[in-house]
């Protein structure tokens, strides 16, 4: 009996703690779906079955509440037309059974995109999702490092529950794969996690800088005030009004640091650890694609924030590695003494020499392009590349290592162009929104600041003017922080898109889901700024 009570108390306490960390949704009707989505995304990488259930419940709840809005969206209608085109390509497929199975990699995610673009409405939700992805990546990294250096292996009996088994020394051997079936898929996942975590780290670093400047300014004002009082002795003793609960600032949607926290630096330390962990894990995936995208992401963030020293350091390091791989003699040999062969041998493909011609990307791309040319309108059907390639080249490959070429070969050019056109429209609108980011994007009502009552007392007038300027400065800080988070989402999805130009992550449920959630988040913010989300 005591054991049962203990378990009940433990469950209640866990539920209470979890609920306290769940973010409030601006629309009360979507609170329960948003809770399910947050929990689902948190456990999705390590327990895909339960994570997928949470995401599905979030999707279903959103569709129930926002069905009319979802159906009226022109973008969602475009995806409906795309679904019809995919059915047509299935009818004309070389192997219809495989093509029908291939629809499962698209249809559910079109619905996910439609629902989550209505569920995600504010930059604060983007920030919450970034934290969730950053936290959920930690066990993936730890398991991967254990797999790579300690020979950890999964328990076969638990595979039906977890949906994965660790392969000792990775898959392929020597390349970290962690809870994913292949190293390249892990690399795609870590690229997204690395970029979003780096965005949070930069935001936290900027906040700490602003705090330092604020404390310095308060100290200077305090010393100046004492001097003036000492000279005149007639100034009244009053406190400057600071932003409070009645100030026109966002509510808990905009998390602010707690100065009384026993570990005020804990978020920054955690994010620093997560960024380094992601970078180290990316290195051991041995994915040239992911390496290049991670470097480009760092350069993009450094350029965005104006970090000239970081730009120079990254350019120097990358230049040295490339010269060690492809530079002229004798510079190349000199640099190879300094730079580990792990990097330059992978870039030059000397690490895996004498590979069969059928396994080379160039061979796969040529075959996929020839397929697309033979059937340019309807393609050969989804999932039909593998059997056709195996018949011709006597080598089994799951995909041609290029999403665009694969879709062109399997679905034809019209369907492929429509898909990339819809996705490109969302990204283009996101880029325009980033360039014209307004304070209204974080729900700060400037009219509340501008319409402060003007009292007759000049001292109170001075207080109100100081309060107004203070609020405007804080609002500007919040605006910059939200803009940075939105930029990290654009960058993460762009990296995911570039990753799929030379690989395909479509067949992994977790990476595919996260990719569509990123796109839905970008679309949701754009819809809200355009007023689409406010029309019922």
ZILIN-V589985 format. One record per residue. N is the residue number from 0. RES is the residue in one small letter. PSI is psi in degrees with one decimal (none if undefined). BURIAL is I if it has 24 or more other ideal C-beta (glycine too) atoms within 12 Angstrom, else O. D_FIRST is the distance of its C-alpha to the first C-alpha in whole Angstrom. Layout:
# ZILIN-V589985
n=N res=RES psi=PSI burial=BURIAL d_first=D_FIRST
n=N res=RES psi=PSI burial=BURIAL d_first=D_FIRST
This chain:
# ZILIN-V589985
n=0 res=x psi=-43.1 burial=O d_first=0
n=1 res=x psi=-36.9 burial=O d_first=4
n=2 res=x psi=-41.3 burial=O d_first=5
n=3 res=x psi=-42.4 burial=O d_first=5
n=4 res=x psi=-40.0 burial=O d_first=6
n=5 res=x psi=-43.6 burial=O d_first=9
n=6 res=x psi=-41.9 burial=O d_first=10
n=7 res=x psi=-43.2 burial=O d_first=11
n=8 res=x psi=-40.2 burial=O d_first=12
n=9 res=x psi=-43.2 burial=O d_first=14
n=10 res=x psi=-44.4 burial=O d_first=15
n=11 res=x psi=-42.5 burial=O d_first=17
n=12 res=x psi=-40.1 burial=O d_first=18
n=13 res=x psi=-44.5 burial=O d_first=20
n=14 res=x psi=-39.1 burial=O d_first=21
n=15 res=x psi=-45.5 burial=O d_first=22
n=16 res=x psi=-40.8 burial=O d_first=24
n=17 res=x psi=-42.2 burial=O d_first=26
n=18 res=x psi=-32.7 burial=O d_first=27
n=19 res=x psi=-22.8 burial=O d_first=29
n=20 res=x psi=-4.3 burial=O d_first=31
n=21 res=x psi=139.1 burial=I d_first=32
n=22 res=x psi=144.5 burial=I d_first=35
n=23 res=x psi=137.5 burial=I d_first=36
n=24 res=x psi=141.5 burial=I d_first=39
n=25 res=x psi=-23.0 burial=I d_first=42
n=26 res=x psi=113.7 burial=I d_first=42
n=27 res=x psi=-30.8 burial=O d_first=39
n=28 res=x psi=-22.7 burial=O d_first=39
n=29 res=x psi=11.3 burial=I d_first=38
n=30 res=x psi=-46.7 burial=O d_first=35
n=31 res=x psi=-47.3 burial=I d_first=33
n=32 res=x psi=-37.5 burial=I d_first=35
n=33 res=x psi=-37.5 burial=I d_first=36
n=34 res=x psi=-46.5 burial=I d_first=32
n=35 res=x psi=-40.8 burial=I d_first=32
n=36 res=x psi=-41.0 burial=I d_first=35
n=37 res=x psi=-46.5 burial=I d_first=34
n=38 res=x psi=-42.0 burial=I d_first=30
n=39 res=x psi=-45.8 burial=I d_first=32
n=40 res=x psi=-31.2 burial=I d_first=35
n=41 res=x psi=-42.7 burial=I d_first=33
n=42 res=x psi=-2.5 burial=I d_first=31
n=43 res=x psi=-45.3 burial=I d_first=34
n=44 res=x psi=-37.9 burial=I d_first=36
n=45 res=x psi=-30.5 burial=I d_first=33
n=46 res=x psi=79.0 burial=I d_first=31
n=47 res=x psi=-34.8 burial=I d_first=34
n=48 res=x psi=-50.2 burial=O d_first=32
n=49 res=x psi=-37.2 burial=O d_first=29
n=50 res=x psi=-43.5 burial=I d_first=32
n=51 res=x psi=-35.1 burial=I d_first=34
n=52 res=x psi=-45.6 burial=O d_first=32
n=53 res=x psi=-43.3 burial=I d_first=31
n=54 res=x psi=-40.1 burial=I d_first=35
n=55 res=x psi=-42.2 burial=I d_first=36
n=56 res=x psi=-37.5 burial=I d_first=34
n=57 res=x psi=-40.2 burial=I d_first=36
n=58 res=x psi=-47.6 burial=I d_first=39
n=59 res=x psi=-42.5 burial=I d_first=38
n=60 res=x psi=-38.4 burial=I d_first=37
n=61 res=x psi=-43.1 burial=I d_first=40
n=62 res=x psi=-36.9 burial=I d_first=43
n=63 res=x psi=-39.6 burial=O d_first=41
n=64 res=x psi=-30.0 burial=I d_first=42
n=65 res=x psi=30.4 burial=I d_first=45
n=66 res=x psi=-45.7 burial=O d_first=47
n=67 res=x psi=-43.5 burial=O d_first=50
n=68 res=x psi=-42.0 burial=I d_first=51
n=69 res=x psi=-42.5 burial=I d_first=50
n=70 res=x psi=-29.3 burial=O d_first=52
n=71 res=x psi=-12.4 burial=O d_first=55
n=72 res=x psi=124.1 burial=I d_first=55
n=73 res=x psi=-34.4 burial=O d_first=58
n=74 res=x psi=-42.8 burial=I d_first=56
n=75 res=x psi=-33.2 burial=I d_first=54
n=76 res=x psi=-34.6 burial=O d_first=56
n=77 res=x psi=-40.5 burial=I d_first=58
n=78 res=x psi=-29.6 burial=I d_first=55
n=79 res=x psi=-42.7 burial=I d_first=55
n=80 res=x psi=-40.5 burial=O d_first=59
n=81 res=x psi=-38.4 burial=I d_first=58
n=82 res=x psi=-39.9 burial=I d_first=55
n=83 res=x psi=-42.1 burial=O d_first=58
n=84 res=x psi=-37.2 burial=I d_first=60
n=85 res=x psi=-35.6 burial=I d_first=57
n=86 res=x psi=-40.9 burial=I d_first=57
n=87 res=x psi=-42.8 burial=I d_first=61
n=88 res=x psi=-29.9 burial=I d_first=61
n=89 res=x psi=-37.6 burial=I d_first=58
n=90 res=x psi=-38.0 burial=O d_first=61
n=91 res=x psi=12.5 burial=I d_first=64
n=92 res=x psi=152.4 burial=I d_first=61
n=93 res=x psi=-38.8 burial=I d_first=63
n=94 res=x psi=99.7 burial=I d_first=59
n=95 res=x psi=-33.3 burial=O d_first=58
n=96 res=x psi=-46.4 burial=O d_first=54
n=97 res=x psi=-38.4 burial=I d_first=54
n=98 res=x psi=-38.7 burial=I d_first=55
n=99 res=x psi=-42.9 burial=O d_first=52
n=100 res=x psi=-34.5 burial=O d_first=50
n=101 res=x psi=-24.5 burial=I d_first=51
n=102 res=x psi=-25.9 burial=I d_first=51
n=103 res=x psi=-18.6 burial=O d_first=47
n=104 res=x psi=-1.2 burial=I d_first=48
n=105 res=x psi=-57.8 burial=I d_first=50
n=106 res=x psi=-52.1 burial=I d_first=49
n=107 res=x psi=-30.8 burial=O d_first=45
n=108 res=x psi=-24.2 burial=I d_first=46
n=109 res=x psi=-41.7 burial=I d_first=49
n=110 res=x psi=-41.1 burial=I d_first=46
n=111 res=x psi=-44.8 burial=I d_first=44
n=112 res=x psi=-46.3 burial=I d_first=47
n=113 res=x psi=-42.3 burial=I d_first=48
n=114 res=x psi=-48.0 burial=I d_first=44
n=115 res=x psi=-22.4 burial=I d_first=44
n=116 res=x psi=-18.4 burial=I d_first=47
n=117 res=x psi=-27.7 burial=I d_first=46
n=118 res=x psi=-39.0 burial=I d_first=43
n=119 res=x psi=116.2 burial=I d_first=44
n=120 res=x psi=-19.2 burial=I d_first=46
n=121 res=x psi=154.8 burial=I d_first=46
n=122 res=x psi=-29.6 burial=I d_first=47
n=123 res=x psi=-34.4 burial=I d_first=44
n=124 res=x psi=-35.9 burial=I d_first=42
n=125 res=x psi=-43.3 burial=I d_first=44
n=126 res=x psi=-40.5 burial=I d_first=43
n=127 res=x psi=-43.5 burial=I d_first=39
n=128 res=x psi=-37.2 burial=I d_first=40
n=129 res=x psi=-43.5 burial=I d_first=42
n=130 res=x psi=-42.0 burial=I d_first=39
n=131 res=x psi=-45.3 burial=I d_first=36
n=132 res=x psi=-38.2 burial=I d_first=39
n=133 res=x psi=-42.3 burial=I d_first=39
n=134 res=x psi=-43.9 burial=I d_first=36
n=135 res=x psi=-17.6 burial=I d_first=35
n=136 res=x psi=-20.5 burial=I d_first=38
n=137 res=x psi=-52.1 burial=I d_first=37
n=138 res=x psi=-31.2 burial=I d_first=34
n=139 res=x psi=-42.7 burial=I d_first=37
n=140 res=x psi=-44.9 burial=I d_first=40
n=141 res=x psi=-45.2 burial=I d_first=37
n=142 res=x psi=-37.1 burial=I d_first=37
n=143 res=x psi=-42.6 burial=I d_first=40
n=144 res=x psi=-39.5 burial=I d_first=41
n=145 res=x psi=-39.1 burial=I d_first=39
n=146 res=x psi=-41.9 burial=I d_first=41
n=147 res=x psi=-39.4 burial=I d_first=44
n=148 res=x psi=-18.2 burial=O d_first=44
n=149 res=x psi=-0.7 burial=O d_first=41
n=150 res=x psi=27.3 burial=O d_first=41
n=151 res=x psi=144.1 burial=O d_first=38
n=152 res=x psi=151.3 burial=O d_first=37
n=153 res=x psi=166.4 burial=I d_first=35
n=154 res=x psi=119.2 burial=O d_first=32
n=155 res=x psi=-35.7 burial=O d_first=34
n=156 res=x psi=-23.6 burial=O d_first=31
n=157 res=x psi=-0.9 burial=O d_first=30
n=158 res=x psi=-40.3 burial=O d_first=33
n=159 res=x psi=-26.6 burial=O d_first=32
n=160 res=x psi=-50.5 burial=O d_first=29
n=161 res=x psi=-28.6 burial=I d_first=31
n=162 res=x psi=9.9 burial=I d_first=34
n=163 res=x psi=159.0 burial=I d_first=36
n=164 res=x psi=133.3 burial=I d_first=37
n=165 res=x psi=130.1 burial=I d_first=38
n=166 res=x psi=120.2 burial=I d_first=42
n=167 res=x psi=132.6 burial=O d_first=42
n=168 res=x psi=9.8 burial=O d_first=45
n=169 res=x psi=178.0 burial=I d_first=45
n=170 res=x psi=113.9 burial=I d_first=47
n=171 res=x psi=161.3 burial=O d_first=50
n=172 res=x psi=133.6 burial=O d_first=50
n=173 res=x psi=-7.8 burial=O d_first=50
n=174 res=x psi=125.6 burial=I d_first=49
n=175 res=x psi=132.2 burial=I d_first=46
n=176 res=x psi=-20.6 burial=I d_first=44
n=177 res=x psi=-128.8 burial=I d_first=40
n=178 res=x psi=5.3 burial=I d_first=38
n=179 res=x psi=162.5 burial=I d_first=41
n=180 res=x psi=-20.0 burial=I d_first=43
n=181 res=x psi=153.7 burial=I d_first=46
n=182 res=x psi=-37.9 burial=I d_first=48
n=183 res=x psi=-33.5 burial=I d_first=50
n=184 res=x psi=-42.3 burial=I d_first=47
n=185 res=x psi=-40.6 burial=I d_first=45
n=186 res=x psi=-41.1 burial=I d_first=48
n=187 res=x psi=-42.9 burial=I d_first=48
n=188 res=x psi=-46.1 burial=I d_first=45
n=189 res=x psi=-29.9 burial=I d_first=45
n=190 res=x psi=-44.5 burial=I d_first=48
n=191 res=x psi=-48.6 burial=I d_first=47
n=192 res=x psi=-39.9 burial=I d_first=44
n=193 res=x psi=-45.6 burial=I d_first=47
n=194 res=x psi=-45.2 burial=I d_first=49
n=195 res=x psi=-39.4 burial=I d_first=46
n=196 res=x psi=-38.7 burial=I d_first=45
n=197 res=x psi=-36.1 burial=I d_first=48
n=198 res=x psi=-43.7 burial=I d_first=49
n=199 res=x psi=-40.1 burial=I d_first=46
n=200 res=x psi=-42.6 burial=I d_first=47
n=201 res=x psi=-39.0 burial=I d_first=50
n=202 res=x psi=-44.5 burial=I d_first=49
n=203 res=x psi=-38.7 burial=I d_first=47
n=204 res=x psi=-42.6 burial=I d_first=50
n=205 res=x psi=-39.0 burial=I d_first=52
n=206 res=x psi=-41.0 burial=I d_first=50
n=207 res=x psi=-35.9 burial=O d_first=50
n=208 res=x psi=-43.2 burial=O d_first=54
n=209 res=x psi=-38.2 burial=O d_first=54
n=210 res=x psi=-42.5 burial=O d_first=52
n=211 res=x psi=-41.4 burial=O d_first=54
n=212 res=x psi=-38.6 burial=O d_first=57
n=213 res=x psi=-42.6 burial=O d_first=56
n=214 res=x psi=-38.0 burial=O d_first=55
n=215 res=x psi=-41.8 burial=O d_first=58
n=216 res=x psi=-39.0 burial=O d_first=60
n=217 res=x psi=-39.4 burial=O d_first=58
n=218 res=x psi=-42.6 burial=O d_first=59
n=219 res=x psi=-40.6 burial=O d_first=63
n=220 res=x psi=-38.2 burial=O d_first=63
n=221 res=x psi=-43.2 burial=O d_first=61
n=222 res=x psi=-37.8 burial=O d_first=64
n=223 res=x psi=-40.0 burial=O d_first=67
n=224 res=x psi=-38.7 burial=O d_first=66
n=225 res=x psi=-39.3 burial=O d_first=66
n=226 res=x psi=-43.0 burial=O d_first=70
n=227 res=x psi=-39.7 burial=O d_first=71
n=228 res=x psi=-38.8 burial=O d_first=69
n=229 res=x psi=-35.7 burial=O d_first=71
n=230 res=x psi=-47.5 burial=O d_first=74
n=231 res=x psi=-42.5 burial=O d_first=74
n=232 res=x psi=11.0 burial=O d_first=71
n=233 res=x psi=-7.1 burial=O d_first=71
n=234 res=x psi=133.9 burial=O d_first=69
n=235 res=x psi=151.7 burial=O d_first=66
n=236 res=x psi=109.2 burial=O d_first=62
n=237 res=x psi=162.4 burial=O d_first=60
n=238 res=x psi=137.8 burial=O d_first=57
n=239 res=x psi=134.9 burial=O d_first=58
n=240 res=x psi=125.7 burial=O d_first=56
n=241 res=x psi=161.1 burial=O d_first=53
n=242 res=x psi=130.7 burial=I d_first=51
n=243 res=x psi=-161.2 burial=O d_first=48
n=244 res=x psi=-23.4 burial=O d_first=46
n=245 res=x psi=-1.9 burial=O d_first=49
n=246 res=x psi=147.2 burial=I d_first=51
n=247 res=x psi=60.2 burial=I d_first=52
n=248 res=x psi=159.7 burial=I d_first=49
n=249 res=x psi=157.4 burial=I d_first=47
n=250 res=x psi=-142.9 burial=O d_first=43
n=251 res=x psi=-6.8 burial=O d_first=40
n=252 res=x psi=-23.5 burial=I d_first=42
n=253 res=x psi=92.1 burial=I d_first=44
n=254 res=x psi=131.7 burial=I d_first=42
n=255 res=x psi=149.8 burial=I d_first=43
n=256 res=x psi=148.9 burial=O d_first=42
n=257 res=x psi=111.2 burial=O d_first=41
n=258 res=x psi=-23.3 burial=O d_first=43
n=259 res=x psi=4.9 burial=O d_first=40
n=260 res=x psi=138.5 burial=O d_first=38
n=261 res=x psi=-23.5 burial=O d_first=37
n=262 res=x psi=77.6 burial=O d_first=39
n=263 res=x psi=-22.1 burial=O d_first=41
n=264 res=x psi=4.3 burial=O d_first=42
n=265 res=x psi=-46.3 burial=O d_first=39
n=266 res=x psi=-43.1 burial=I d_first=40
n=267 res=x psi=-40.9 burial=I d_first=44
n=268 res=x psi=-42.0 burial=O d_first=42
n=269 res=x psi=-46.5 burial=O d_first=40
n=270 res=x psi=-36.4 burial=I d_first=42
n=271 res=x psi=-44.1 burial=O d_first=45
n=272 res=x psi=-41.3 burial=O d_first=43
n=273 res=x psi=-40.4 burial=I d_first=42
n=274 res=x psi=-46.4 burial=I d_first=46
n=275 res=x psi=-42.6 burial=O d_first=46
n=276 res=x psi=-43.6 burial=I d_first=44
n=277 res=x psi=-42.2 burial=I d_first=45
n=278 res=x psi=-44.1 burial=I d_first=48
n=279 res=x psi=-44.9 burial=O d_first=48
n=280 res=x psi=-38.9 burial=I d_first=46
n=281 res=x psi=-38.9 burial=I d_first=49
n=282 res=x psi=-43.5 burial=I d_first=51
n=283 res=x psi=-7.3 burial=I d_first=49
n=284 res=x psi=-18.7 burial=I d_first=49
n=285 res=x psi=33.2 burial=I d_first=53
n=286 res=x psi=112.6 burial=I d_first=54
n=287 res=x psi=-36.1 burial=I d_first=57
n=288 res=x psi=-49.5 burial=I d_first=56
n=289 res=x psi=-37.8 burial=I d_first=53
n=290 res=x psi=-49.2 burial=I d_first=55
n=291 res=x psi=-41.5 burial=I d_first=58
n=292 res=x psi=-36.8 burial=I d_first=56
n=293 res=x psi=-41.9 burial=I d_first=54
n=294 res=x psi=-44.5 burial=I d_first=57
n=295 res=x psi=-37.1 burial=I d_first=58
n=296 res=x psi=-43.5 burial=I d_first=55
n=297 res=x psi=-42.9 burial=I d_first=56
n=298 res=x psi=-40.7 burial=I d_first=59
n=299 res=x psi=-44.2 burial=I d_first=59
n=300 res=x psi=-42.5 burial=I d_first=56
n=301 res=x psi=-40.2 burial=O d_first=59
n=302 res=x psi=-40.4 burial=O d_first=62
n=303 res=x psi=-42.8 burial=I d_first=60
n=304 res=x psi=-6.9 burial=I d_first=59
n=305 res=x psi=30.8 burial=O d_first=62
n=306 res=x psi=88.1 burial=O d_first=61
n=307 res=x psi=-36.4 burial=O d_first=64
n=308 res=x psi=-40.1 burial=O d_first=64
n=309 res=x psi=-40.8 burial=O d_first=61
n=310 res=x psi=-46.3 burial=O d_first=63
n=311 res=x psi=-40.9 burial=O d_first=65
n=312 res=x psi=-44.4 burial=O d_first=63
n=313 res=x psi=-44.2 burial=I d_first=61
n=314 res=x psi=-40.2 burial=O d_first=65
n=315 res=x psi=-45.5 burial=O d_first=66
n=316 res=x psi=-46.6 burial=O d_first=63
n=317 res=x psi=-40.4 burial=I d_first=63
n=318 res=x psi=-40.4 burial=O d_first=67
n=319 res=x psi=-40.9 burial=I d_first=67
n=320 res=x psi=-43.8 burial=I d_first=64
n=321 res=x psi=-37.7 burial=I d_first=67
n=322 res=x psi=-33.4 burial=I d_first=70
n=323 res=x psi=-24.2 burial=I d_first=68
n=324 res=x psi=-41.9 burial=I d_first=68
n=325 res=x psi=5.3 burial=O d_first=71
n=326 res=x psi=170.0 burial=O d_first=73
n=327 res=x psi=160.1 burial=O d_first=77
n=328 res=x psi=149.4 burial=O d_first=78
n=329 res=x psi=4.0 burial=O d_first=78
n=330 res=x psi=-39.8 burial=O d_first=75
n=331 res=x psi=-46.0 burial=O d_first=72
n=332 res=x psi=-35.9 burial=O d_first=73
n=333 res=x psi=-43.5 burial=O d_first=72
n=334 res=x psi=-29.9 burial=I d_first=69
n=335 res=x psi=-17.0 burial=I d_first=68
n=336 res=x psi=-33.4 burial=O d_first=68
n=337 res=x psi=-45.0 burial=O d_first=66
n=338 res=x psi=131.4 burial=I d_first=63
n=339 res=x psi=145.7 burial=O d_first=61
n=340 res=x psi=-19.7 burial=O d_first=62
n=341 res=x psi=-33.9 burial=O d_first=58
n=342 res=x psi=-56.4 burial=I d_first=60
n=343 res=x psi=-30.5 burial=I d_first=63
n=344 res=x psi=-30.4 burial=O d_first=63
n=345 res=x psi=-38.7 burial=I d_first=60
n=346 res=x psi=-39.4 burial=I d_first=63
n=347 res=x psi=-2.7 burial=O d_first=66
n=348 res=x psi=17.6 burial=O d_first=64
n=349 res=x psi=-16.9 burial=O d_first=65
n=350 res=x psi=-30.1 burial=O d_first=61
n=351 res=x psi=73.9 burial=O d_first=61
n=352 res=x psi=166.2 burial=O d_first=65
n=353 res=x psi=41.2 burial=O d_first=66
n=354 res=x psi=147.2 burial=O d_first=64
n=355 res=x psi=145.8 burial=O d_first=65
n=356 res=x psi=-35.6 burial=O d_first=67
n=357 res=x psi=-20.5 burial=O d_first=64
n=358 res=x psi=-5.3 burial=O d_first=61
n=359 res=x psi=143.6 burial=O d_first=63
n=360 res=x psi=-38.8 burial=I d_first=63
n=361 res=x psi=-37.6 burial=O d_first=66
n=362 res=x psi=-43.1 burial=O d_first=67
n=363 res=x psi=-42.2 burial=I d_first=63
n=364 res=x psi=-40.6 burial=I d_first=65
n=365 res=x psi=-40.3 burial=O d_first=68
n=366 res=x psi=-43.5 burial=I d_first=67
n=367 res=x psi=-39.8 burial=I d_first=65
n=368 res=x psi=-38.0 burial=O d_first=68
n=369 res=x psi=-36.1 burial=O d_first=70
n=370 res=x psi=-44.4 burial=I d_first=67
n=371 res=x psi=-36.3 burial=I d_first=67
n=372 res=x psi=-31.4 burial=O d_first=71
n=373 res=x psi=-34.5 burial=O d_first=71
n=374 res=x psi=77.0 burial=I d_first=69
n=375 res=x psi=-22.2 burial=O d_first=69
n=376 res=x psi=-44.4 burial=O d_first=68
n=377 res=x psi=-13.2 burial=I d_first=65
n=378 res=x psi=-172.9 burial=I d_first=64
n=379 res=x psi=-3.7 burial=I d_first=63
n=380 res=x psi=144.4 burial=I d_first=60
n=381 res=x psi=142.8 burial=I d_first=56
n=382 res=x psi=16.5 burial=I d_first=55
n=383 res=x psi=-8.2 burial=I d_first=58
n=384 res=x psi=-44.1 burial=I d_first=60
n=385 res=x psi=-54.5 burial=I d_first=58
n=386 res=x psi=-35.5 burial=I d_first=59
n=387 res=x psi=-39.4 burial=I d_first=63
n=388 res=x psi=-37.7 burial=I d_first=62
n=389 res=x psi=-38.0 burial=O d_first=61
n=390 res=x psi=-38.2 burial=O d_first=64
n=391 res=x psi=-44.6 burial=O d_first=67
n=392 res=x psi=-6.9 burial=I d_first=66
n=393 res=x psi=39.8 burial=O d_first=64
n=394 res=x psi=127.7 burial=O d_first=61
n=395 res=x psi=128.1 burial=O d_first=57
n=396 res=x psi=135.5 burial=I d_first=56
n=397 res=x psi=-24.5 burial=I d_first=54
n=398 res=x psi=166.0 burial=I d_first=56
n=399 res=x psi=17.5 burial=I d_first=59
n=400 res=x psi=36.8 burial=I d_first=57
n=401 res=x psi=114.8 burial=I d_first=59
n=402 res=x psi=-42.1 burial=I d_first=57
n=403 res=x psi=-45.6 burial=I d_first=60
n=404 res=x psi=-37.0 burial=I d_first=62
n=405 res=x psi=-45.5 burial=I d_first=59
n=406 res=x psi=-38.8 burial=I d_first=59
n=407 res=x psi=-39.4 burial=I d_first=63
n=408 res=x psi=-34.8 burial=I d_first=63
n=409 res=x psi=-26.5 burial=I d_first=61
n=410 res=x psi=-7.7 burial=I d_first=61
n=411 res=x psi=166.8 burial=I d_first=65
n=412 res=x psi=-41.2 burial=I d_first=66
n=413 res=x psi=-46.9 burial=I d_first=65
n=414 res=x psi=-42.1 burial=I d_first=62
n=415 res=x psi=-44.5 burial=I d_first=61
n=416 res=x psi=-35.7 burial=O d_first=63
n=417 res=x psi=-44.8 burial=I d_first=62
n=418 res=x psi=-51.2 burial=I d_first=58
n=419 res=x psi=-26.8 burial=I d_first=59
n=420 res=x psi=-43.3 burial=O d_first=61
n=421 res=x psi=-45.1 burial=I d_first=58
n=422 res=x psi=-42.0 burial=I d_first=56
n=423 res=x psi=-34.7 burial=O d_first=59
n=424 res=x psi=-43.6 burial=O d_first=60
n=425 res=x psi=-45.4 burial=I d_first=56
n=426 res=x psi=-41.8 burial=I d_first=57
n=427 res=x psi=-42.2 burial=O d_first=61
n=428 res=x psi=-33.9 burial=I d_first=59
n=429 res=x psi=-39.9 burial=I d_first=57
n=430 res=x psi=-41.7 burial=O d_first=59
n=431 res=x psi=-40.4 burial=O d_first=61
n=432 res=x psi=-40.4 burial=I d_first=59
n=433 res=x psi=-41.0 burial=I d_first=58
n=434 res=x psi=-22.7 burial=O d_first=62
n=435 res=x psi=37.6 burial=O d_first=62
n=436 res=x psi=130.6 burial=I d_first=58
n=437 res=x psi=160.4 burial=I d_first=58
n=438 res=x psi=-30.0 burial=I d_first=56
n=439 res=x psi=-17.3 burial=I d_first=55
n=440 res=x psi=-17.6 burial=I d_first=53
n=441 res=x psi=21.2 burial=I d_first=50
n=442 res=x psi=33.6 burial=I d_first=51
n=443 res=x psi=117.1 burial=I d_first=53
n=444 res=x psi=104.0 burial=O d_first=55
n=445 res=x psi=-24.6 burial=O d_first=58
n=446 res=x psi=-25.6 burial=O d_first=60
n=447 res=x psi=-30.7 burial=O d_first=57
n=448 res=x psi=-40.2 burial=I d_first=59
n=449 res=x psi=-21.3 burial=O d_first=62
n=450 res=x psi=31.1 burial=O d_first=62
n=451 res=x psi=140.1 burial=I d_first=61
n=452 res=x psi=141.9 burial=O d_first=63
n=453 res=x psi=108.5 burial=O d_first=66
n=454 res=x psi=167.0 burial=O d_first=67
n=455 res=x psi=-30.6 burial=O d_first=70
n=456 res=x psi=118.9 burial=O d_first=69
n=457 res=x psi=-28.3 burial=O d_first=70
n=458 res=x psi=-42.8 burial=O d_first=67
n=459 res=x psi=-35.3 burial=O d_first=64
n=460 res=x psi=-41.2 burial=O d_first=66
n=461 res=x psi=-40.2 burial=O d_first=66
n=462 res=x psi=-43.7 burial=O d_first=62
n=463 res=x psi=-39.0 burial=I d_first=62
n=464 res=x psi=-38.8 burial=O d_first=64
n=465 res=x psi=-41.9 burial=O d_first=62
n=466 res=x psi=-40.8 burial=I d_first=58
n=467 res=x psi=-47.2 burial=I d_first=60
n=468 res=x psi=-36.6 burial=O d_first=61
n=469 res=x psi=-45.5 burial=I d_first=58
n=470 res=x psi=-39.7 burial=I d_first=56
n=471 res=x psi=-39.3 burial=I d_first=58
n=472 res=x psi=-44.8 burial=O d_first=58
n=473 res=x psi=-40.7 burial=I d_first=54
n=474 res=x psi=-39.9 burial=I d_first=54
n=475 res=x psi=-38.7 burial=O d_first=57
n=476 res=x psi=-43.0 burial=I d_first=54
n=477 res=x psi=-41.1 burial=I d_first=51
n=478 res=x psi=-44.9 burial=I d_first=54
n=479 res=x psi=-40.0 burial=I d_first=55
n=480 res=x psi=-44.8 burial=I d_first=51
n=481 res=x psi=-38.2 burial=I d_first=50
n=482 res=x psi=-39.2 burial=I d_first=54
n=483 res=x psi=-43.0 burial=I d_first=53
n=484 res=x psi=-42.4 burial=I d_first=49
n=485 res=x psi=-38.7 burial=I d_first=51
n=486 res=x psi=-40.1 burial=I d_first=54
n=487 res=x psi=-33.3 burial=I d_first=51
n=488 res=x psi=-43.4 burial=I d_first=50
n=489 res=x psi=-42.0 burial=I d_first=53
n=490 res=x psi=-41.3 burial=I d_first=54
n=491 res=x psi=-43.5 burial=I d_first=51
n=492 res=x psi=-36.0 burial=I d_first=51
n=493 res=x psi=-40.5 burial=I d_first=55
n=494 res=x psi=-39.8 burial=I d_first=54
n=495 res=x psi=-40.3 burial=I d_first=52
n=496 res=x psi=-46.1 burial=I d_first=55
n=497 res=x psi=-36.3 burial=I d_first=57
n=498 res=x psi=-38.4 burial=I d_first=55
n=499 res=x psi=-3.1 burial=I d_first=55
n=500 res=x psi=-25.2 burial=I d_first=59
n=501 res=x psi=14.4 burial=I d_first=59
n=502 res=x psi=176.7 burial=I d_first=55
n=503 res=x psi=118.3 burial=I d_first=53
n=504 res=x psi=8.0 burial=I d_first=49
n=505 res=x psi=-31.5 burial=I d_first=49
n=506 res=x psi=-3.9 burial=I d_first=47
n=507 res=x psi=122.8 burial=I d_first=44
n=508 res=x psi=-43.7 burial=I d_first=42
n=509 res=x psi=-48.9 burial=I d_first=40
n=510 res=x psi=-39.5 burial=I d_first=44
n=511 res=x psi=-42.7 burial=I d_first=45
n=512 res=x psi=-47.0 burial=I d_first=43
n=513 res=x psi=-38.5 burial=I d_first=43
n=514 res=x psi=-44.7 burial=I d_first=47
n=515 res=x psi=-32.3 burial=I d_first=47
n=516 res=x psi=-40.3 burial=I d_first=44
n=517 res=x psi=-47.2 burial=I d_first=47
n=518 res=x psi=-40.3 burial=I d_first=49
n=519 res=x psi=-38.0 burial=I d_first=48
n=520 res=x psi=-43.3 burial=I d_first=47
n=521 res=x psi=-43.6 burial=I d_first=51
n=522 res=x psi=-40.0 burial=I d_first=52
n=523 res=x psi=-42.2 burial=I d_first=49
n=524 res=x psi=-40.7 burial=I d_first=51
n=525 res=x psi=-40.4 burial=I d_first=54
n=526 res=x psi=-42.2 burial=I d_first=53
n=527 res=x psi=-40.0 burial=I d_first=52
n=528 res=x psi=-27.6 burial=I d_first=55
n=529 res=x psi=-4.4 burial=I d_first=57
n=530 res=x psi=4.9 burial=O d_first=56
n=531 res=x psi=-39.9 burial=I d_first=55
n=532 res=x psi=-12.7 burial=I d_first=51
n=533 res=x psi=-4.9 burial=O d_first=52
n=534 res=x psi=120.3 burial=O d_first=54
n=535 res=x psi=none burial=O d_first=52
